[in-house]
Amino acid sequence: MSSDRDLTAEPTEFQHAEDGGPHPEEDCGHGRGGMGESVSRREDKRFITGRGTYVDDIKKPEMLHCEIVRSPHAHALVENIDGSRAMELDGVVAVLTAEDLMAHDLATMPTLMDDTQDVLVNDKVKFQSQEVAAVIAEDRYVAKDGAEKVDVDYDVLDPVVDAEDALAEDAPLIRDELEDQEDNHIFDWETGDEEETEAVFESADVTVEQQMEYQRLHPAPIETCGAVADWDPGKDKMTVHMTSQAPHAHRTLFSMVSGIPEHKVRIVSPDVGGGFGNKVPIYPGYVVAAAASYVLERPVKWMEERSENIQTTGFARDYDMTGEIAATEDGVIEGVKVDVLANHGAYNAAAQPSKFPAGFFNIFTGSYDIEAAYGSLTAAYTNTAPGGIAYRCSFRVTEAVYLIERLVKVLADELDEDPSEIRRRNFIPSDAFPYESATGWHYDSGDYETALDKALEMADYEHYREEQQRRLEEDADKLLGIGISSFTEIVGAGPGKQCDIAGIEMFDSASLRVNPTGNAVLRVGVQTQGQGHETTFAQIVAEELGMDVENITVEHGDTDTEPYGLGTYGSRSTPVAGAATAVAARKVRDKAKSIAANELEAAEEDVEWDRESGEFRVAGAPDRSITITDIAAGAYMHHPESEEPGLEAVNYYDPPEMTYPFGSYVVVVEVDRETGEVDFENFVAVDDCGNRINPMVIEGQIHGGLAQGIGTAMMEHVTYDDNGNCTAGDFMNYLLPTAKEIPNFETGHTVTPSPHHPIGAKGVGESPTVGSPPAIVNAVVDAMSHAGVSHVDMPMTPDVVWESLDESGLALDPSASVSFDVGTDEAADD
């Protein structure tokens, strides 16, 4: 092949049958641990035996500790900062303020959305717990004591925490330091054809409208954010061990902020205790630790506490959405429009690399063939933590999917139609791909109806519809609801024409070397946080080169040794870095073919690659063959004159388009009319992520994502009071699902390969978090829709659900079913 682009177009041997039939079910590889085999995750050995290395495990000689002094107020002028009492403590080495950082041009840092954020505040705090000063001490406990002794004088101002209130004429101005900033408005954005869409709505037989909120969420990783910065004046080099999902991008940003030449900055991201987007941004604590190490010439560690992580680091969602559908009387959707108000917090610091202010929200037409679509969005500053990250989703895809999947349910109820039939009627046909949506996105491939049919069959859909009707007729205490979500996601965070970080286009990389003894080292630019990269990327190499997966090591997370990559988020690992890995392996294989011809004493054109056996064979002479393990020695010891020594290749892969995984979920719930409690009766998830690398890893990814989807739908919410205090700053108030709340999941899959991906893969890590919340909400609404309930906002806690039951007349009075026998302690049912 003459170029990488040609290689990406190479037909994959893993695609499903031409008649559209499914891929063989499980463990369909060749026994070497390649594509389709459920290889056990090799990284789990160190994790489950306590031998992982996380940032907080890093210890350096003479290491100091950093504690951040944070504002108790959401909006206040900083009148004075006095660190003298802190400096009197034994062990306190320094108290840093914005003034100290200014001396090194480190007082502010850029965001990914062309805004500037304070590292330490010098004039005015703009959200509760914002960074005001830092105490550096010999140990963490002394640093914490010192932080409590830093005296800060505040002149408290009125805060505003709601985006709608922030845009009111009399709202306090939050970003008054910005030139020409007269209000709290950040930007307006629109997509689609407004005029065409309005015309469709004017002539439509049926229109429906629904307002809905996607609440503010927090990824809440197991390990909070932190860094160990170590400036070595002897080597004139800064090394930072940090909780990073994008080490190379962080190195570039560190260099831009600090002025240290990039080749003098090393970022090391060891085992990352969960990320989910929370560890994409640069946080002030990283910069402070690095600045302190530079000034003091000693290593400095900064690690957040849990409350700091929830209160100050990147949040997700926080969209107030109103959506409308125009349809025929037969339920054919002709148009969709949406209006969104987005809360971006105190700084426009969304960690999303797309070139669209609202990310990929313009995929709100979903899985449906819709003629016209128009969306508009307004973003506002508020006195809340800044951010807006890709919390296990591709930059606002989750909100877009939630919007359209809820609207389809509203339309089905309006027309008194089964929601599964409305979906079938409007799906993009499988023969219409590649498909361009009304908002300009190019879907690669899909077979939505097959996925839905499989999910309905697995869920025994008709049985539950009958049971639902029976309970209604019997006026049962527990209502049954069935919810469906047929989602399409957009993943990859590339190509460069649509995505960048600080102007760097969103490619990714792989460097592969086969050693003389026949084993291999793969280095990749993405960073794992639990996805199983060390296993699945090795499987791609094993498949492409016919090697045993046990003989392949995958390395990542060190900018001094790995090729430049843009990191892991937006489910881009397999779509981008997995593609780079496959192409690099094919480059190695092409060179190996020349060496094989030399070893087999045959013309190169007579040598064929046999994927099944993992061997190079001489055409017409099946007994003359050689594996790449045998070839490796020849590459270094007696290589052909036409080839350079060695057996290695590098690939930087900029995808031609994104990939579009999809699926259908069916959720069955019981809603208790007395308490508002919701129990899961059945939970079926059918996903299509293209060709599958490791079915067992995929299963684990889906289970974890579904659990997070349940948390979103049922309990998670970052809340604030009117004074701007975060009232969900710990795990007593920000609730996460536990084993008690998680039902058994039944998972299935279809396989529709991506035609432009080298191995036909699409990505799956985010799909369950994207697709499950609308299915769950649809199920709860479905239980009450016969009484006129059209929507219940998340999180659907028992009190929220009971309120809907009460307003619709469905609630039962608990006292009516329990009586107490006076004179005894026993309760008896009526």
C-alpha positions in Angstrom: 0.0 0.0 0.0 1.3 3.4 -0.9 -0.1 5.4 2.1 -1.7 5.2 5.4 -5.0 6.4 3.9 -4.9 3.4 1.5 -4.3 1.2 4.5 -7.4 2.5 6.3 -9.5 1.6 3.3 -8.1 -2.0 3.3 -11.1 -4.4 3.5 -11.2 -6.0 6.9 -11.3 -9.8 7.2 -13.5 -9.5 10.3 -16.7 -8.2 8.7 -19.9 -10.1 9.0 -21.4 -12.1 6.2 -22.4 -10.2 3.1 -26.0 -11.0 3.7 -25.9 -9.0 6.9 -25.9 -12.0 9.2 -24.3 -11.7 12.6 -20.7 -12.2 13.5 -20.0 -15.6 15.1 -21.0 -15.2 18.7 -18.0 -15.5 21.1 -14.3 -16.6 21.1 -14.2 -16.7 17.3 -10.4 -16.1 16.9 -7.6 -18.4 16.0 -6.5 -19.4 19.5 -3.7 -16.9 19.7 -5.6 -14.3 21.7 -6.6 -12.3 18.6 -9.8 -10.5 17.6 -13.0 -12.0 19.0 -11.4 -14.0 21.8 -12.3 -13.4 25.5 -8.7 -13.0 26.7 -8.5 -12.4 30.4 -7.4 -8.8 31.2 -3.6 -8.9 31.9 -3.7 -5.7 33.9 -6.1 -7.2 36.4 -3.4 -9.2 38.1 -1.6 -6.2 39.5 -4.9 -4.4 40.4 -6.5 -7.2 42.3 -3.3 -8.1 44.1 -2.7 -4.5 45.2 0.3 -4.0 43.0 -1.0 -1.1 41.0 0.7 2.3 41.1 -1.6 5.3 41.4 -0.5 8.9 41.7 -1.0 9.0 45.4 1.4 6.0 45.6 4.2 8.1 44.2 6.7 9.1 46.8 9.9 11.1 46.2 12.8 12.0 48.5 12.3 15.3 50.2 8.8 15.5 48.8 6.6 18.4 50.0 2.8 18.4 50.2 0.4 21.0 48.8 -3.0 21.9 50.3 -5.3 24.4 48.6 -7.0 27.2 50.5 -10.5 27.4 49.1 -13.2 30.1 49.3 -16.2 29.3 51.4 -18.2 31.8 49.3 -19.5 31.4 45.8 -19.1 35.1 44.9 -16.9 37.5 46.8 -14.2 40.1 46.4 -10.8 39.0 47.9 -9.7 41.9 50.1 -6.6 40.5 51.7 -4.8 37.2 52.1 -2.6 36.7 55.2 -0.5 33.6 55.5 1.6 34.6 58.5 -0.1 32.4 61.0 0.3 29.4 58.7 4.0 30.1 58.3 4.5 30.0 62.1 3.7 26.2 62.0 6.6 23.8 62.1 6.8 22.1 58.8 5.2 24.8 56.7 7.6 25.8 53.9 5.6 28.4 51.9 2.3 30.0 51.4 1.6 30.8 47.7 -0.9 33.4 46.4 -1.7 34.7 43.0 0.9 37.4 43.5 3.6 34.7 43.8 2.4 33.0 40.6 2.3 36.3 38.7 6.0 36.6 39.2 6.4 33.5 37.1 3.5 34.3 34.6 1.5 31.4 36.1 -1.5 33.3 37.6 -3.9 32.2 34.8 -4.2 29.3 32.5 -6.1 28.8 29.2 -9.1 26.6 28.9 -10.0 24.5 25.9 -12.8 26.9 25.0 -10.7 30.1 24.5 -11.3 31.3 28.0 -8.8 32.1 30.8 -9.2 30.7 34.3 -7.5 31.9 37.5 -5.0 29.4 39.0 -5.2 31.2 42.4 -7.6 34.1 42.8 -6.3 37.6 43.3 -9.4 39.7 42.9 -12.8 37.9 43.0 -13.9 34.3 43.7 -16.5 33.1 41.3 -17.6 29.8 42.8 -17.6 28.1 46.2 -14.3 26.3 46.9 -12.4 28.2 44.2 -8.6 28.2 44.8 -7.4 31.2 46.7 -4.0 30.2 48.1 -1.8 27.2 48.6 0.2 25.9 51.6 3.3 23.9 51.0 4.5 21.8 53.9 6.6 18.8 54.9 3.6 16.5 55.2 0.0 16.6 54.2 -1.3 17.0 57.7 0.8 20.0 58.5 -0.2 21.5 55.1 -3.9 21.0 56.0 -3.4 22.6 59.4 -1.6 25.5 57.7 -4.4 26.0 55.2 -6.9 26.5 58.0 -4.7 29.2 59.4 -4.5 31.3 56.2 -6.7 34.3 56.8 -8.6 35.6 53.9 -10.9 38.7 54.0 -13.9 38.6 51.7 -16.5 41.1 50.7 -19.4 38.8 49.9 -21.4 39.4 46.7 -24.8 38.1 45.6 -24.3 34.8 43.7 -26.4 33.3 40.9 -26.4 29.6 40.3 -29.1 29.0 37.8 -28.5 29.7 34.1 -31.9 31.3 33.5 -31.4 33.6 36.5 -27.9 34.5 35.3 -29.3 35.9 32.1 -31.8 38.1 33.8 -31.2 41.9 33.5 -30.7 42.4 37.2 -28.3 39.4 37.6 -24.9 40.1 39.2 -22.1 40.2 36.7 -19.8 37.3 37.2 -17.0 37.9 34.8 -16.5 41.6 35.2 -12.8 41.3 34.5 -13.5 40.5 30.8 -13.6 43.4 28.4 -17.0 44.2 26.9 -18.7 41.6 29.1 -21.9 43.3 30.0 -23.9 40.3 31.2 -23.4 36.6 31.9 -24.1 35.4 28.4 -21.2 33.3 26.8 -22.4 32.3 23.4 -25.2 31.4 21.1 -25.0 28.4 18.7 -27.3 26.9 16.2 -27.3 24.0 13.8 -29.6 22.8 11.0 -32.0 24.7 8.8 -34.3 26.9 10.8 -36.5 28.0 7.9 -37.0 24.5 6.5 -37.7 23.1 9.9 -40.3 25.8 10.7 -42.1 25.1 7.4 -42.3 21.4 8.3 -43.8 22.2 11.6 -46.4 24.6 10.2 -47.7 21.9 7.8 -47.4 18.9 10.2 -50.5 16.8 11.3 -49.1 16.4 14.8 -46.6 18.2 16.9 -45.5 17.4 20.4 -43.3 19.4 22.8 -41.5 18.5 26.0 -39.3 20.4 28.4 -36.7 18.3 30.2 -33.5 18.8 32.3 -30.3 16.8 32.1 -29.0 17.5 35.6 -25.5 18.4 36.6 -23.5 15.3 37.2 -20.0 14.4 38.4 -17.8 11.5 37.2 -16.6 10.8 40.8 -13.6 8.6 39.9 -12.2 6.2 42.5 -8.9 8.2 42.8 -9.4 11.9 42.9 -7.2 14.3 40.8 -3.7 14.8 41.9 -0.1 15.4 40.8 3.5 15.0 41.9 5.6 17.7 40.3 9.4 17.3 40.4 11.6 20.1 39.0 15.2 18.9 38.5 17.5 21.9 38.2 20.4 19.6 37.3 18.6 18.3 34.3 16.6 21.5 33.7 13.5 19.3 33.5 10.0 19.1 35.0 8.5 15.7 35.6 4.9 15.5 36.6 3.2 12.3 37.6 -0.5 13.1 37.3 -3.9 11.7 37.0 -4.2 12.4 33.3 -6.3 11.0 30.5 -4.2 12.9 28.0 -0.6 13.0 29.0 0.8 14.4 25.7 -1.9 17.1 25.5 -1.2 18.0 29.1 2.5 18.2 28.4 1.8 20.7 25.6 -0.5 22.8 27.8 2.0 22.7 30.7 4.7 24.0 28.4 2.3 26.7 27.0 1.4 27.9 30.6 4.8 27.6 32.2 7.1 28.6 29.4 9.3 25.6 30.0 10.3 24.1 26.6 8.1 21.1 25.8 11.1 18.7 25.5 11.9 19.7 29.1 8.5 18.6 30.4 7.7 15.0 31.1 4.2 13.8 32.0 3.8 10.4 33.5 0.3 9.0 34.0 0.5 5.8 35.9 -2.4 3.6 36.8 -5.4 5.9 36.7 -8.1 5.2 39.3 -11.0 6.0 37.0 -11.4 9.0 34.8 -14.7 9.2 32.8 -13.7 12.6 31.5 -12.8 14.1 34.9 -9.1 13.8 34.2 -9.1 15.5 30.8 -8.9 19.2 32.0 -5.9 21.0 33.5 -6.8 21.9 37.1 -5.2 24.7 39.2 -3.7 22.2 41.7 -1.5 20.7 38.9 -0.1 24.2 38.1 0.4 25.1 41.7 2.3 21.9 42.5 4.5 22.4 39.4 5.1 26.1 40.3 5.9 25.2 43.9 8.4 22.5 42.8 10.0 25.0 40.4 10.5 27.6 43.0 11.4 25.4 45.9 13.4 22.9 43.9 11.8 20.0 45.7 9.1 17.5 44.6 5.6 18.7 45.5 2.5 16.4 45.8 -1.1 17.7 45.5 -4.0 15.3 46.0 -7.6 16.3 46.3 -10.0 15.2 49.0 -13.3 13.8 47.8 -15.3 16.9 48.5 -12.8 19.0 46.6 -13.1 16.7 43.6 -16.9 16.9 43.5 -17.1 20.7 44.3 -14.4 22.0 42.0 -13.4 19.7 39.1 -15.1 19.2 35.8 -18.8 18.5 35.9 -21.0 17.1 33.2 -24.4 17.8 31.6 -26.5 20.7 33.2 -28.7 21.3 30.1 -32.2 22.7 30.2 -33.8 21.4 27.0 -37.1 22.0 25.2 -37.6 19.6 22.2 -40.4 19.4 19.7 -41.3 16.8 17.0 -43.5 17.3 13.9 -45.0 14.2 12.5 -47.7 12.8 10.3 -50.9 11.3 11.8 -49.3 7.9 11.0 -46.3 8.7 13.2 -43.7 9.5 10.6 -41.4 12.1 12.0 -40.8 15.0 9.6 -39.0 17.4 11.8 -37.4 18.0 15.1 -36.2 21.2 16.8 -34.7 21.9 20.1 -33.8 24.9 22.3 -31.2 24.6 25.0 -30.0 26.7 27.9 -26.5 25.5 29.2 -25.0 26.2 32.5 -21.2 26.5 32.0 -20.2 27.6 35.4 -17.8 30.4 36.3 -15.5 29.9 33.3 -16.1 28.6 29.8 -13.8 25.6 30.5 -15.6 22.7 28.8 -13.1 20.0 28.2 -14.3 19.0 24.8 -12.1 19.2 21.7 -14.7 19.5 19.0 -14.8 22.7 17.0 -18.5 23.2 17.9 -19.3 25.2 21.1 -22.0 22.7 22.0 -19.9 19.6 21.1 -21.7 16.9 19.2 -25.2 17.9 20.5 -26.2 18.3 16.9 -26.6 14.6 16.6 -30.0 15.1 18.2 -31.8 13.5 15.2 -30.6 10.2 16.6 -31.3 6.9 14.8 -34.1 8.4 12.7 -34.5 9.5 9.1 -35.7 13.0 9.7 -36.2 15.5 6.9 -35.6 18.8 8.8 -33.9 19.7 12.1 -32.9 22.8 13.8 -31.2 23.4 17.2 -30.2 26.5 19.1 -28.3 26.7 22.3 -27.4 29.6 24.7 -24.6 29.2 27.3 -24.3 31.3 30.5 -21.8 31.9 33.3 -23.0 31.1 36.8 -21.4 31.0 40.2 -20.8 27.3 40.1 -17.8 25.1 39.3 -16.6 25.5 35.7 -16.3 22.7 33.3 -18.6 20.7 31.1 -16.8 17.5 30.3 -17.3 14.3 28.4 -18.5 12.2 31.3 -18.4 8.8 29.6 -19.9 10.4 26.4 -18.7 12.1 23.3 -19.2 15.8 24.2 -22.9 16.3 24.7 -24.1 13.2 22.8 -25.7 11.9 25.9 -27.9 15.0 26.2 -28.8 14.7 22.5 -29.7 11.0 22.7 -31.8 11.7 25.9 -33.7 14.4 24.1 -34.7 12.5 21.0 -35.4 9.2 22.8 -37.7 11.0 25.3 -39.4 12.9 22.4 -40.1 9.7 20.6 -41.9 8.3 23.7 -43.9 11.5 24.0 -44.9 11.2 20.3 -45.9 7.5 20.8 -48.1 8.4 23.7 -49.7 11.3 21.8 -50.6 9.0 19.0 -51.5 6.1 21.3 -49.0 3.9 19.4 -46.5 1.3 20.6 -43.1 3.1 21.0 -41.3 0.2 19.3 -43.5 0.7 16.2 -42.8 4.4 16.1 -39.1 3.7 16.1 -39.3 1.1 13.3 -41.3 3.5 11.2 -38.7 6.1 11.5 -35.3 4.3 11.6 -32.7 5.1 9.0 -32.9 2.1 6.7 -30.0 -0.2 6.8 -29.4 0.2 3.0 -29.3 4.1 3.3 -25.7 4.1 4.8 -23.5 6.0 4.6 -26.1 8.5 5.7 -26.0 12.2 6.1 -28.2 13.6 8.8 -30.3 16.8 8.7 -27.6 18.4 10.8 -24.7 17.3 8.5 -23.3 14.3 10.2 -22.1 11.3 8.2 -23.2 8.0 9.8 -20.9 5.2 8.7 -23.2 2.1 9.1 -26.2 0.8 11.0 -28.9 -1.8 11.2 -31.2 -0.3 13.9 -34.2 -2.5 13.3 -32.3 -5.7 13.8 -30.9 -4.5 17.1 -34.3 -3.4 18.3 -35.9 -6.7 17.3 -33.3 -8.6 19.2 -33.7 -6.5 22.3 -37.5 -6.9 22.3 -37.2 -10.6 21.8 -34.6 -11.0 24.6 -36.8 -8.9 26.9 -40.0 -10.8 26.2 -41.6 -7.5 25.3 -45.1 -8.8 24.4 -45.3 -10.7 27.7 -44.6 -7.5 29.7 -47.1 -5.5 27.7 -49.7 -8.1 28.6 -48.7 -8.0 32.3 -48.8 -4.2 32.3 -52.4 -4.3 31.0 -53.4 -6.9 33.6 -52.1 -4.8 36.4 -53.9 -1.7 35.1 -57.2 -3.7 35.0 -56.7 -5.0 38.5 -55.6 -1.6 39.9 -52.5 -3.2 41.3 -50.4 -1.5 43.9 -47.3 -1.7 41.7 -47.5 -0.4 38.2 -45.4 -1.9 35.4 -43.5 0.3 32.9 -41.6 -0.7 29.8 -39.0 1.7 28.3 -37.1 1.6 25.1 -34.1 3.5 23.9 -32.7 3.0 20.4 -29.7 5.3 20.3 -26.9 6.2 18.0 -23.7 7.6 19.4 -20.9 9.5 17.6 -17.4 8.6 18.9 -13.7 8.9 18.1 -12.9 12.5 18.9 -11.4 12.9 15.4 -10.9 13.5 12.6 -8.7 16.6 12.9 -11.0 18.6 10.6 -13.6 18.5 13.3 -11.6 18.2 16.6 -8.5 19.7 18.1 -6.9 20.5 21.4 -5.1 23.8 21.6 -5.0 23.7 17.8 -3.5 20.2 17.7 -5.6 18.1 15.4 -7.1 14.9 16.9 -5.1 12.1 15.5 -3.6 9.3 17.6 -0.6 7.1 17.4 0.9 3.6 17.8 4.6 2.5 17.7 5.2 -1.2 17.3 8.5 -3.0 17.5 9.0 -6.7 17.1 12.2 -7.7 19.0 14.8 -10.2 17.6 13.5 -13.0 19.9 10.0 -12.6 18.4 8.1 -10.7 21.1 6.7 -7.3 20.6 6.3 -3.9 22.4 3.4 -1.7 21.4 3.4 1.9 22.6 0.2 4.0 22.2 -0.7 7.7 22.7 -3.9 7.0 24.5 -4.2 6.4 28.2 -6.2 3.7 29.9 -8.4 4.3 33.0 -9.8 0.8 33.2 -10.8 0.0 29.6 -8.3 -2.9 29.2 -5.9 -1.3 26.6 -3.0 -3.5 27.7 -5.1 -6.5 26.7 -7.2 -5.4 23.7 -4.5 -3.5 21.8 -2.3 -6.5 22.2 -5.1 -8.6 20.6 -5.2 -6.3 17.6 -1.4 -6.9 17.1 -1.8 -10.6 17.7 -4.5 -10.8 15.0 -2.6 -8.7 12.5 0.8 -10.4 12.9 -0.2 -14.0 13.8 1.6 -13.7 17.2 0.5 -15.1 20.5 -1.0 -12.3 22.6 1.1 -13.3 25.6 4.2 -12.2 23.6 3.0 -8.6 23.2 3.4 -5.8 25.8 1.5 -2.6 25.6 2.9 0.6 27.2 1.3 4.0 27.6 1.2 7.0 29.8 4.8 8.3 29.6 5.4 11.2 27.2 9.2 10.5 27.2 8.7 7.0 25.6 5.2 6.9 23.9 4.4 8.5 20.6 2.5 11.7 20.6 -1.3 11.2 21.1 -4.3 13.2 22.2 -5.5 10.9 24.9 -8.5 8.9 25.9 -12.0 10.3 26.1 -15.0 10.4 23.8 -14.6 6.6 23.3 -11.7 7.3 21.0 -9.4 4.5 22.1 -10.5 1.8 19.6 -11.8 4.1 16.9 -8.5 6.1 16.7 -5.7 4.5 18.6 -6.9 1.0 17.8 -6.9 1.9 14.1 -3.4 3.3 14.5 -2.3 0.0 16.1 -3.8 -2.0 13.3 -2.2 0.1 10.6 1.2 0.0 12.3 0.9 -3.8 12.6 0.2 -3.9 8.9 3.2 -1.9 8.1 5.3 -4.3 10.1 3.6 -7.2 8.3 4.4 -5.7 4.9 8.1 -5.5 5.8 7.9 -9.0 7.3 6.7 -10.3 4.0 9.9 -9.1 2.3 12.0 -10.8 5.0 9.8 -13.9 4.7 10.5 -14.1 1.0 14.2 -13.9 1.7 14.0 -16.6 4.4 11.9 -18.9 2.2 14.0 -18.2 -0.9 11.0 -17.2 -2.9 9.9 -14.2 -4.9 8.0 -11.7 -2.7 5.0 -11.8 -5.0 4.8 -15.5 -4.4 4.6 -15.1 -0.6 1.1 -15.0 0.8 -0.1 -14.0 4.3 -2.4 -16.7 5.9 -4.4 -15.0 8.7 -5.9 -18.3 9.9 -2.5 -19.9 10.6 -0.6 -16.7 11.2 2.0 -17.7 8.7 3.6 -16.5 5.5 3.3 -19.2 2.9 4.7 -19.8 -0.6 1.9 -20.0 -3.1 1.5 -23.5 -4.3 3.8 -24.9 -1.6 1.9 -25.1 1.7 4.7 -26.9 3.4 7.0 -23.8 2.9 5.9 -21.4 5.6 7.3 -19.1 8.3 5.8 -17.2 11.2 6.7 -13.6 12.2 8.4 -14.9 15.3 10.8 -16.8 13.1 11.2 -13.8 10.8 12.1 -11.4 13.6 15.6 -12.7 14.1 16.3 -12.4 10.3 15.2 -8.8 10.4 18.0 -7.9 12.8 20.7 -10.5 11.9 20.5 -11.2 8.1 18.0 -8.8 6.6 17.5 -8.5 2.9 19.6 -5.9 1.2 16.4 -4.2 0.0 15.3 -3.6 3.6 16.7 -1.7 6.6 17.5 -3.7 9.7 14.8 -4.1 12.3 11.1 -4.8 12.4 9.1 -1.9 13.6 6.7 0.8 12.5 4.9 4.0 13.7 1.5 5.2 12.6 -0.3 8.5 13.3 -3.9 7.9 12.4 -6.3 10.7 11.6 -9.6 9.0 10.9 -11.5 9.9 7.8 -14.7 10.1 9.8 -16.0 9.3 13.2 -17.7 6.0 14.0 -21.3 5.5 15.1 -22.0 2.7 17.5 -25.6 2.1 18.3 -28.0 -0.1 20.3 -31.4 -0.8 21.7 -32.2 -1.1 25.4 -35.4 -2.4 26.9 -36.0 -1.7 30.6 -38.9 -3.0 32.6 -39.7 -1.4 36.0 -42.1 -1.7 38.8 -43.3 1.6 40.3 -44.7 1.4 43.9 -47.8 3.6 44.1 -47.4 4.0 47.9 -43.7 5.0 48.1 -42.6 6.0 44.6 -39.9 3.5 44.7 -38.7 2.1 41.4 -37.5 -1.5 41.1 -36.0 -3.0 37.9 -37.8 -6.1 36.7 -35.8 -6.6 33.5 -32.9 -4.8 31.9 -31.8 -5.8 28.3 -29.0 -4.1 26.5 -28.2 -4.9 22.8 -25.1 -3.0 21.5 -23.5 -2.8 18.1 -19.9 -1.6 18.3 -18.8 -3.0 15.0 -16.3 -5.9 15.0 -15.6 -7.0 18.5 -12.0 -7.3 19.9 -12.6 -8.9 23.3 -16.2 -10.0 24.1 -15.5 -10.3 27.8 -14.0 -6.8 28.0 -17.0 -5.4 26.1 -19.4 -7.1 28.5 -17.6 -5.5 31.4 -17.6 -2.1 29.8 -21.4 -2.4 29.2 -22.1 -3.5 32.7 -20.2 -0.6 34.2 -21.8 1.9 31.8 -25.3 0.6 32.6 -24.6 1.0 36.3 -23.6 4.7 35.7 -26.7 5.1 33.6 -28.8 4.0 36.6 -27.0 6.4 38.8 -27.8 9.2 36.4 -31.5 8.3 36.0 -32.2 7.5 39.7 -29.9 9.4 42.1 -27.0 11.5 41.0 -27.2 15.3 41.0 -24.8 18.1 41.9 -27.0 20.7 43.6 -26.6 24.2 45.0 -28.5 26.4 47.4 -29.3 30.0 46.7 -26.1 31.2 48.3 -24.1 29.1 45.9 -23.1 26.4 48.4 -22.7 23.0 46.8 -25.1 20.8 48.7 -23.9 17.6 47.1 -20.2 17.8 47.8 -19.7 14.3 49.3 -21.0 10.8 49.0 -23.6 11.3 51.7 -25.3 13.8 49.4 -24.1 12.9 46.0 -25.4 9.4 45.7 -23.8 6.7 43.6 -25.4 3.3 42.8 -24.2 0.3 44.8 -24.7 -3.4 44.3 -28.1 -3.1 46.0 -29.4 -0.8 43.2 -27.9 -2.6 40.3 -30.1 -5.4 38.7 -29.0 -8.3 36.6 -28.3 -7.2 33.1 -29.0 -9.3 30.0 -26.7 -8.2 27.2 -26.7 -9.0 23.5 -25.1 -7.7 20.4 -25.3 -7.3 16.7 -22.3 -6.6 14.4 -22.3 -3.9 11.8 -18.7 -3.0 11.0 -17.5 0.5 10.3 -16.6 0.5 6.6 -13.7 3.0 7.0 -12.1 1.6 10.2 -9.1 -0.7 9.6 -10.6 -3.5 11.7 -14.3 -2.5 11.4 -14.5 -1.5 15.0 -16.6 1.4 16.4 -16.0 1.7 20.2 -18.3 0.7 23.0 -17.1 2.3 26.3 -19.7 5.1 26.4 -22.7 3.5 24.7 -24.4 2.1 27.8 -24.1 5.4 29.7 -25.6 7.2 26.7 -28.4 4.8 26.0 -29.6 3.7 29.4 -30.9 6.9 31.0 -33.7 7.5 28.4 -34.7 3.9 28.5 -35.1 4.1 32.3 -37.0 7.3 32.2 -39.2 6.0 29.4 -40.0 3.0 31.5 -41.0 5.0 34.6 -43.1 7.4 32.5 -44.6 4.4 30.7 -45.9 3.1 34.0 -47.9 6.3 34.5 -48.6 7.5 31.0 -52.1 6.1 31.0 -52.9 8.8 33.6 -51.4 11.6 31.5 -47.9 11.6 32.8 -45.6 12.7 30.0 -42.3 13.3 31.8 -40.4 12.8 35.0 -37.1 14.7 35.4 -34.0 12.9 36.6 -32.9 12.0 39.1 -36.1 10.0 39.7 -35.8 9.6 43.4 -38.8 8.1 45.2 -40.1 11.5 46.3 -39.9 12.8 42.7 -41.7 9.7 41.4 -44.3 9.8 44.1 -45.0 13.5 43.3 -45.9 12.4 39.7 -48.0 9.6 41.1 -49.8 12.0 43.3 -50.4 14.7 40.7 -51.8 12.1 38.3 -54.1 10.6 40.8 -52.2 7.3 40.9 -50.7 7.5 44.4 -51.9 5.3 47.1 -52.3 6.6 50.7 -49.9 4.4 52.8 -52.2 4.8 55.8 -55.0 3.1 53.9 -53.1 -0.2 53.6 -51.7 -0.4 57.2 -53.6 -0.3 60.4 -52.4 -0.5 64.0 -54.1 -2.5 66.7 -54.3 -0.2 69.7 -52.7 -1.8 72.7 -50.2 -3.9 70.7 -46.9 -3.2 68.9 -47.9 -5.2 65.8 -49.0 -3.8 62.5 -51.3 -5.7 60.3 -52.4 -5.3 56.7 -56.0 -4.2 56.2 
